[in-house]
Amino acid sequence: MLKPANIPGYFKAVSQVVSNQLNTGNQIAVLPKKTSVYIPWSSSSPLALSKALPNGNVTISVGPAVSTQIRWAHTDITVPDFSNYRRDSTKDPYKKSKESEDSRKNFTYLMAGAFSVGGAYGAKSVVTHFISSMSASADVLALAKIEIKLADIPEGKSVTFKWRGKPLFIRHRSPSEIESEQSVAVNTLRDPQHDNERVQNPSFLVVIGVCTHLGCVPIANAGDFGGYYCPCHGSHYDASGRIRKGPAPLNLEVPPYTFPSDELLIVG
């Protein structure tokens, strides 16, 4: 321990050795008395005290088979050097932290941006795979389109095909049927549609054979208007697939279709 001495300008260093209470027979360890060391001190040379104090561990033996160790306040323990783990911008002790702040911010922003882009790409990949798993399978897509030869449908007849698991009605209309359907007053219809809005070629009517009431399958070339008739609840459709009588609220649905040639029809 260090404490000011009575002499001005001096410090007094005092050390005391304590026995470890090891009993070796009848011998008794003899402890030395306290010793005082006077070290010169002055305000002009404050380092004189640190130079005068011992800087290592001192081991002494007192009495028979009695040993102890004295550890002084000032030692030569080396402070670990972490320079290899520090940024170069922070190694200069005379450089203000504000001067190196920009470079550290740039690194932080770069890492944050990189992780953000990676996270967004990963999220996009997960969402894409999830949505793809909900799409139609290959066998369903294979039935997405159907090709029909128009020459196989005689005039005045309606032929039923299967498309996407639903009945498909294709009707080859006669000139009299075309004239009759185009002359119907639209304002008298429950679901107003002109015949020209429902056909691309007036000679052929393409509709899905599902009643718009409760999903039943109507009968072709039947009913009060010569088109389609649903016997389940009595819905009557004309030769344009429009509801004319009964509980059905809407006309028969017209699917998407094209005529790549005069002899071929593609639905879907």
Beta strands, then each sheet from edge to edge (+ up, - down):
strand 1: 2-4
strand 2: 10-15
strand 3: 35-40
strand 4: 58-61
strand 5: 67-70
strand 6: 146-149
strand 7: 158-163
strand 8: 166-172
strand 9: 204-208
strand 10: 219-220
strand 11: 228-230
strand 12: 235-237
strand 13: 243-245
strand 14: 257-261
strand 15: 264-267
sheet 1: 1+ 2- 3+
sheet 2: 4+ 5-
sheet 3: 6+ 15- 14+
sheet 4: 7+ 8- 9+
sheet 5: 10+ 11- 12+ 13-
end
